Amino acid sequence: MTNSLNKAFTGVIALALIGIAVGLIPFSREKELSNLCREFITIYPNQSYYSFKEKNEKIKVIADKTGLKAETNNISHFCNSFYFNQR
């Protein structure tokens, strides 16, 4: 009796952990975009310090994650609006 009760509780705990993990996916995606935008905002004004390749790689990564065109103006506008719309 105790063995089957243990198995039942273990199953319920496993399902609860899966539910929590799935619920955190949108939060982690938003934080990833936030970090990418922070890096872009750091790179963009300091154009002499960072190489052209580094800037283009960052723009391409953000464009791939957001579905935007890989243009500086699009990414700059997204990152600026991203920070203004956060709570």
Secondary structure, 3 states (H helix, E strand, C coil): CHHHHHHHHHHHHHHHHHHHHHHCHHHHHHHHHHHHHHHHHHHCCCCCCCCHHHHHHHHHHHHHHHCCCCCHHHHHHHHHHHHHCCC
